[in-house]
Amino acid sequence: MNSRAEQLKAFDRLLTIMDELREQCPWDKKQTLQSLRHLTIEETYELGDAILDNDLEEVKKELGDLMLHIVFYAKIGSETNDFDIADVANEICEKLINRHPHIYGDVKVANEEDVKRNWENLKLKEGKKSVLEGVPRSLPAMVKANRIQDKVAGVGFDWEEPNQVFEKLKEELEELQHEVNVQDEDKIESEFGDVLFSMINYARFLNVNPENALERTNKKFIKRFQYLENKAKENNKSLKDMTLAEMDIFWEEAKKI
């Protein structure tokens, strides 16, 4: 691994390259905070994919892409004298120190849950009106639900036992089935949302990240379906002309791989 001096030298090199690109490259000169936003989101998802695949070489590359974006935003901020990379770094340093009084102060904690509760309480003392203010509005719904539940649990609004959450999930499923039987489309959607919300809550009690779990299943399904497609092609068949029974043979083969 590189020494601290080598790490700082590498970061200084990146800052120098960013300065040069901003001055000399037509594309880089045109970029704004707004134009980079969607690219940053895309890079974040690419990093997420690499982490799910446990591809550490790709994780390293995607972290570099994200680091470039952070440096880029800071460079743009420096051009308007609003902030620079030192301000960005110092801001997060101060936040970490203030949010960890059990490390940099005299607060005592017993476990991770104490740390999370202190974190949310400190945010409220900093002027936030709601624990939920820190949940970005543009988060995907499943990720947002997970963050909402995590944050309210941090201030004690939570179930006590996993079985209580499971019972709530069963209750929500029954309510959904009732609305399906009644055929009230608006209430079906509402109850379906409640089921999903309860599932995500139950996942938290099982120490399962629901987004990761679903994406793992997505990848598994894609792999099996593409195996099915390839097998059909090998047999000079089109999927739309095959029966479900024929497709199921290849599907079962795919599950064994």
N, C-alpha and C positions, 0 to 999 in steps of 0.2 A: 504494500500500500504506500501511497505517496505521503511525504511528511507534510506538516501544516504549512511550511514555507512553500513547498511545491504546489499545494492546493491553492494558496493565495496567489502564487505566480500564474497558475492556470486561469484563475478567475480574472486577474488583471489583464491577461491576454484576451479573454473574451470581451472585456470592457473596451479594450483598444480596437478590436475588430469591429465591435458595434459602432464605435465612433467613426471608423473609416467607411463602413457600409452606409451609415446615415449621411455622410458627406458626399460619397461618390457613386453609390448604386441608385439608378433611377427608380427601381421598385421600392427599395428601402426608404428612400427620401419621401415617397408619397404616403407612407403608412401613417395611420392615426390610431388612437386608442380604440375607436369604433371599428376601424377596418380590420384590426387584429383580433377583435373579440371572438368571432366565430372560429377563427383558426386556432385560438387558444383552447376553446372548448373541444375542437377536434383532436388536438394534441393530447388533451387530458384523457379522452376516451381511448386513444391509441396506447397511452401509458397503462390505462386500466386493462386493456386486452393483454398487454405483455405481462402484467402482473398475474392475471388469471391463468395465462399459459405457463407461468413460472419460467419465462424466457429471460434470464438475467442479462444477457447481452443486449436484448431488445429493450429491456427496462433501462439500461444505461443510456442507450441512444435516445429514448423518449424523454428521459429526465433532462438530457442535454437540450432537446427541442423546447421543453417547458422553461428551462433556465434561460434560453435565448429570449423567449417571450417576456419573461420577468425583466431582463436587462433592457429589452426593447421598450417596454412601457416606462421604465425608469428614465431611459434616455429621452423619450418624448416629454416626460414630466420635467426634466432638467431644462429643456429648451424653452419652456414657459415659466421657468423659475418657481414651479409649484413643489417639486420634490426631485430627488435624485436617488441613486441606488443606496447611498449611505443613509438617507432618511428612511428608506424602505427597511433596511436591515436594522437600524436603530429602533424603529417603531416596533418591529416584531420582538426585538430583544427586550424592550421595556415591557411589552405585553406579557411575555413569558415570565419575566421576573415578578411582575405584579400578580400574575395568575398562579404562581407557585410559592405562596408564602410558607409552605411546609418545607421548601428548600432554601429560600432566600429570606425567610422570616422566622417567627417563633411558633407558627401554627403546627399542631400535631395532627397527623392522620393515621388511621389504622389500616386503610386499604384503598383500592382503586375507586370504590364508590364514594368514599369521603372526598377524594380528590375531585371527582365529577361534580359533587354537590357544591363544594367550595367554588369551583370554576363558574357555575351558573349563578351563584349568589354574588360573586365578585362582579360579574357582568352587570347585574342589576344595580349594584352600588356605583358602577361607572356611568350610570345614567340611562341604561336601557329600560324601557317601560314594560317590556314583556320578555320572558324567557325565549319566546318563539321569534323574536326580532332577527335572530341570527340565522334563520332558515331562509336561504335564497328563494325568491318567488319563482325563478325560472328552473329550479331543479325538476328532473323527471318525477312523476307522481310517486313512484315506489320509493325512490331515494328520499324524497321529501317526507313521506310518511314515516320512514325509519328514523330520520333526523328529528322529526316532531316528537315521536315517542321517546327517543333517547334523551331529548332535552327536558321534557316534562318529568321523566323518571329521575333526572338529576336533581330536581327539587322535591322529590318524594311523592309525586303523583304517579303511583304505579301499583300494579298488582303485587301481592306478596308471594304467591306460589305459581309455578308453571301450570298446575292443574286448573287453577282459576281461569287462566287465559284460555286453556283448551275448552273449558266449559262454556266460556263466552263465545268461542269460535263455533261450537256446536249450536249454540243458541242463534247465532247470526245465520248459520246455514239453514236452520229450520225456518227462520223468518224469510230468507230468500226463497226457499221452496214454496212457502205459502204464497208469496207474490207471483211466483211462476205459475202456480195453479190458478190464481185469480186473473192472471194475464194483464197486470197493470204495468206497462212498460217503464214508466217513470220510477215507480217504486222498485221494480226489478233492478234497475240501474243503481238506485240508492242502496238497496240491500246488498247488491253485488260488491259495491264499494266498501260497505261495512265488513263483508267477509274478507276482502283483501286486506283491509286495515287490521283486522283481527289476526289474520295469517302472519302479517308482517310483525305484529306485536308478539305472537307466539314464537316466531323465529328468533326474536331478541332473547327470549327466555331460554332458548335452546342453544344460544351462542352461535347462531347461524346468520350470516349476512344475506338477506333475501335477494338483493341485487346479484351478488356473486352466485348464489344458488340457482337463480333463474337463468343467468347467463351460462352457467355450467350445463344446465339442461338444454338450452338453446344449441350450444356447441355439440352436445351429444346427439341431439335430434338431427342437426345438419349433417353430421358425419354419417349417421345411419341412413338418412334419406339419400345422400349422394352415393352411398354404397348400393342402395336399391336402384338408383338411376343407372349406375354403371353396369350392374348385373342385367338390367333390362336391355341395355344397349348391346351387351355381349351376346344376348339371346335374340338380337334383332327384333325386339319388341318395344312398343311405345307404352308408357305407363297408363295412358288413358284407355288403352285397349286391353289392359290386364285386369283380371278380377282381384278383389281384395285378398282372396285366398292365395292367389299366385304371388301377390306382392308380399304377403305376410311371411312366405317361405324365406324370401331374401331378407326381410326385416329381422327375422329371428336369427339368421346367419350374422347379420350386422351386429346384433347385441352380444354375440360371442367374441367379437374381435376386440 
